[in-house]
Amino acid sequence: MAGSRGPTAADRARKAAGTGKRAAAFSGRAAGGAVRVARRATHAKGAGDTGLYRLIELHAFNAAGDAALAISLAGTLFFQVPSGEARGQIALFLGVTMLPFAIVAPLVGPFLDRFRRGRRWAIGSTMALRAFACWALAASVVNDSPWLFPAALTCLVASKAYGVTRASAVPRLIPEDMTLVKANSRISLAGISGAAISAPIATVTSLAGAQWSLRYAALVFVGATILAILLPSRVDSSEGEAQVGMREVADPGRRSRRIGMTPIVVLGLRCNAGLRMLSGFLTMFMAFLLRDKPFAGWEDNPTLLLGLVIGAAGAGSTVGTLIGSMAKGRRPESIALLTLVADAAAAVYAALFFGLIPAMVLGLVAGMSQSLGKLSLDALIQHEVPEIVRTSVFARSETLLQLSWVIGGFMGVFMPLNARLGLFVVVAVLAGWLVFALRGRVVANRPAPRPA
């Protein structure tokens, strides 16, 4: 009978369409809810009033773009170029670009303050440069262009330059009831979240070819460029601020004390320089070591092997940020010292028992120590340095830390690919640096000789 027939094709189509609409509506509500939650988080505790929320969102885009770029290049560029050629090009590029940048960086800040939107455009240019380089990389990957490696290293330089240009913006956007440590913790967590969201998208996109995930990274950096230009005008305002030189920040002398650079601030800065140096060393050394001499059983999966070590470092950074944001009433200079000691101990362990687990432990400890050490330095600058020079000191310290990373990177590039030799050498350097940092504080605390 006609009435007993089953559902027709038209009925099934209408049912499927209804289900699709409900699913789309649910997805839309979920996405909208996620955006509202993110907005509440970035606007909380006065960040929405001062414009800090824009910097938080910008950093999330920055980390998302960097994650997509790293995933795009992990299985293509890095493993295609011969080790000798790659190491030589990296060393040349670091020397030609990063070292001069570190030298002229102290002059850039006062120069930018003379121009309307100067700093916003400087931050935006580091994003726009990476957007252009990623789009060029997408074409270079397909055509095997000789500009492949220079474009990739341009992204590295722009990423480091962003860290320096952003440094002076943070103190200018902090709400009255928020400390520098809290602000940087929120910015760091936003970066971790951005990378965590972007990494799976980039991974799926890269299945269609590295050029597509690179184009995705370029679009992310385009969005970051727009966010940088939309930063509040307070970012460009240096009213009521005084500038300090690089020497006053790094040397605990009388002149430094007059601007608030007490011996414990210099101690914290020097400890962080050691942490950044180790980070730069491990980034270069472990990448080439695991590529050319992977662990037994991992010869066919060097990309995954490198990803596990990098993932451990990322997890450590997250843990360090969470611990640092919750650690109240602790002596930040002691935490900075302990992180440097922990790094050295982890490097010794990895050198003695080199394998996948020790390498991941080293990455975990290095990531955690760098985050904890940086938050400790932020706390010292917040508590010890007068407000009139705090922004300048914060920017100068970030420049010195980026330079330390470059020096560590040079060490990693030129170190022979022998795990024990390389790790024991860097342990010796860390131990010597720790003695230097402690000695500097002891000398600075000695009373000045009385005139005869």
N, C-alpha and C positions, 0 to 999 in steps of 0.2 A: 504493500500500500504506500501511497505517496507520503502519508503522514509518518510512516515508520522509517523513512530514509534517514541516513546519517547526515552529518553536516556537509554542506556543499563546499566546493573550493572557495567560493566567495565568502562563505561563513568563516572558513579557516583563515582567509586573508584578513578579514575584518578583526578576527580575534588576535591574530599576530600583530596587526597594526595597533590594536588597543594595548597589547602587552608591551610593544615597543614604546608607545607613548608614555605608559606608566613607568617603564624603565628609564626613559629619557628624563621624565619629570623627577624621578628619584635621584638620578645622577646629578641633575641640575641643582636640586635642593642640597644634596651632599656637598657638591662643589661650592655652592654659595655659603653653606654652613662653614666649610673649611676656610674660605676666604674671610668670613666674619670672625672666626676664632683667631686666625692669623692677625687680622687687623687689631683685635682687642689686645693681643699679646704685644704687638709692636707699639701700640699707643699707650700702654699702661704706665702708671707712675710718672705722668707728666711728659713722657716722650712724644706724645701727640701734640703737645702745646709748643715745645721748643723745636720741633722738626727732627728730633733724633730718630723718629720712626722711619724717616726717609733714608737715613744712612744705614739703618738696620736692614731695610728692604734692599737697598743697593748692595750691601755686602752679601746678602743671600743670593742675589743675581750673580755677583762676582764669583762666589764659590760654585754656583751651579754651572757657570760657563767654564771655569777651570776644570771641574770634574768631567764635563763632556769632552773637553779638549784632551785631557789625559787619557780617557778611554778610547778616543778616536785614534790617538797616536800609539797607544801601547802595543797593538798588534801589527802596526804597519811601519811607520817611520823608524821607530827605535830598533826593531828587529830586522830591518832591511839594510840599514847602513852598516858597513863593516866597523868593528870596534875601534880600530886605529883611527879611521877617518872621523868617526863620530866624536871621539874624545878630543881630537885635535880641533875640530870645529867648535865644540863647546868651550874649550879653553880659550880659543881666540875670541869668541863672541863675548864671553864673560869679561875678558880683559879690555876689549874695545868699547864695550857699552856700560857694564855695571860699575867698573872702577871709576871712570870719569864722572858718571852720574853721582856716585857717592861723594866725590870731591866737590862738585858744584851744587849739591843739594842744599847746603847751608845758605847759599846765595839765592836759591829759587824762592823760598818763602817770602822774604821781604820784597822781592821783585813782584811776585804775584799779588801781594797786598796792595800794590799801587794801582791795580786795574780792577774795574768793576767785573764781578763774576770770574776773577782770575783763578781762584782755587777750584771753583766748580768746573770751569772749563779744563783745568789741569787734570782733575779726577776723571772727567768725561773723556778726555783724550786718551787716557790709559785704557778705557773701555773701547772707544772707537778704533784704536789701533789694533786691539785684539779681534774686534769684529772683522776688520778688513783682512787681517792676517789669516783668520780662520777661513774666510771665504776664499782667499787665495790658496790656502792649503788644500781646500776641497778640490780645486782644479789641478793643483800640483800632484796630488795623490793619484789622480787618474792618468795624468800625462807624464809622470815621472820627471817633473821639472827640476832643474838644478836649484831653484829657489825654495825647494821643499824644506830643507834644514834651516836656512836663514829665517824663513817665515815662522817656523816652530820656535826658534830661539827668540824671535821678536816677541812672541807671546809670553815667554818666560820673563824677559826684561820688563815688559809692560805690567806683568803681574806684580813684580817686586816694586816697580815705581808706584803702583797703586797703593801699596802698603805705606809708603813714605808720604804720599800726598794726602792720604786719608787721615794720617796721624794727627795733624793739626786741626782737623775738623771735629774730632770727637770731643775735646774739652769745651769747644765753643757751643755745642748743642746739648750739653748735659743739663737736665733739670736741677733745680736747687736741692731737691731732696734725694738726689741720686749721686753715688760716688763714681769715680772713674773706673773702679774695679767692677762695679755692677753694670755700668754702661758697656764696658768691653766684654764682660761675660755674656750679655744679651746679644751683642754683635757677633761674638764667636759662635754662640748657639744658633743664631740665624744662619751663619755660614755653613755650619754642620748640617742643618736642616735643608738648606738649599742644595748642598752636594748630595745628600741622601735622596732627595726627590729627583734630582736631575740624572744621577748615575744610571738608574734603571731605564729611563727614557733614552739616554744616549746609547746604552747597551743594546736595546731593542733596535734603535735606528741604525746602529752600526752593522747590524746583520744584513742590511741591504747594501752595505758598502761604507767605508770610513768617510767618504765624501759627504754622505748624508748626515752623519752625526756631527761632522765639522760644520755643515751649514746650520744645523740646529744650534751648535755652540755660537756661531756668528749671530744668529737671531737673538740669543740670550744676551750677548754683549751689546747688541743694538738697544735692547730694552734697558740694560744697565746704563748706557750712555744717556738715554733720556732721563732716567732717574737722577743721574749725577747733575745734569743741567738744572733739574727741578729742586735741587737741595736749597734749603733756606739761605737767605742773604747773609745770615749771621756767620756762615762758613767763611765769607770773605772779609769779615770785619775783624781788624786787629786793634780796635780802639781799646785803650787801657792796658795794652800788653806791651811787654818789653822783649827784645830779642837777645838771645845769648849765643855765644860762639861754641863751636864744637869742642874746643879745648876745655872750656869751663865745665862742660857736661862730663867729659871723660877723665879729668884729672882732679883728684881731691885736694886741691891747694886752697890757700886763703881766698883767692879770687872766686873760686867755686863756692866756698862757704858763704860768701856774701850774697850769692843769688839763691842760696838754699840747697846747693848740691852738697849735702852732708856726706861723711864717709860711708854711712850705711846705704845711701842712695847710689853712690858710685860702686859700692860692693854689689848691690843688686844688679846694676847695669852690667858689670863685668861678668857676673855669674850668668846672666842672660846671653851675653856675647858668646860665652863658652857653649851654652845650649844651642844657639843658632849655628855656631861653627860645626857642632856635631851633626845637626840637621842637614846642613849643606853637604858635609862629607858623606853621610849615609845615603843621601839622595843620589849622588853621583856614583859612589863606590859600590853600593849594594846593587844598583841598577845594572852596571856593567858586569859585576861579579856573578850575579844570578843569571844573567843572559849568557855569558860565556862558559860559566862553570856551575850549572844547576845541580841541585842535590840529586843523589841517585834515585831513579824512578821518576824524575820530573823533567827528563830531557825533552820529552815531547810536549810539555806544557809550561814553557818558561813564562808566558804571559800570566797564566793563573798563579804561578809561583810568586811572581813579582806582585800580583794583585793581593795575595794573602799578606805579604809583609807590609804593603802600603795600607791595607785594610786594618792591620793591627795598629799601625801608627795613627790612623784616623780614629780608631776606637779609644786609644790612649789619650788623644787630644780631647775627645768628648768627656772622658772620665776626669781629666785634669781640669777642664773648664767647670764641670759640676762641683768638684771638690773645692776648687778655688773660690767659687761664688758662695759656697756655704761655710768656708773656713773663716770664722770671726774670732777676733781676740788673739790670733796667733801672730808671732813675730815674722813679718814678711821677709826680712833679710835672712832669717834662719831657714825659712822654706826655700828661698833661692839657693842657699848653700847646699841644702839637702838634695835638691833636684840635680845639682851638678854632680854630687857624689853618687847619687842613684844612677845617673847616666854612665859614669865611669864603671860602676859595679856591673851594670848590665852589659857593657862592652867587654869587660873581662870574662863574664860568663859566656857570652857569644863566641869569644875568641877561643876559649878552652874547649867548648863542646859544640863547635859550629855545626848547625843543622837547621832544619825547618823551625822547630820549636824555639831554640835559642834565638834565631833570627827574628821570629815574631815577637818574642819577649823583648828583645832589644828595640824593635819598632814601637811596641806598646809603651815601654818605659820612656823612650825618647819623646814620643808624642805627648804623653802625660806630663813629663817634666817641662817641656817647652811651654805648655799651656799654664801650668802652675807657676812656673818661673815668671812668665810675662804678667800674670795677674798680680804676683807679688811685687814686681817692679812698678806696676800701676799704683798699687797701694802705697808704696814708698814715695812715689812722686806726688800722690794726692796729699799725703800727710806731712811731708817734709818740705816740699818746694812751694814758695809763695805763689799766690794765684797770678800775679802780674807776669811771671815768667813761665808758668806751668805749661802753657800751650807750646811755647818754643822748646822747652826742655823735652816735652813728650815727643815732638817732631824730631828733634836732634837725636834722641835716644833710638827712635825707630830707624833712622838713617844708619846709625852705628850698628844696629842689629842686622840690618840688611847687608851691610858690608861684611859683617862676620859670617853670614851665610855664604857669601861669595868666596871668601877665603877658604871656608870649609869645602866648598864645591871645587875649588882649585886643587886642594889636597886629594879629594876623592878622584878627580880626573887623572892626576898624575901618579897616584899610588899603584904599584904593581898589583895585579889581581890575585893576591894571596890573602885569604881571609884572616889568618892568624897575624900575619905581618901587619896588614892594614889596621886591624882593630887594636892591636897592642900599641901601634904607633899613635893612634888617636887617643888611647888611654893615657899614654905618656904626655901627650899635649894637654889633655884635660887636667891631669895632675899638676903639671907645671903652671897652667893657667889658674888653678885653684890656689896654689901657693902665692902667685902674683896678686890675686884678688885679696887674699887675707893679709898679705904683707902691706898692701896699699892702705888697708884700713888701720893696721897697727901703726904705720908711719904717720898717717894723718892724725891719729889720736895722741901722738906724742906732744907734750907742751913745747911751745916755741922757746928757744934759748933766750935767757934774759941778757940784755945788753950789759957789758962790763962797766 
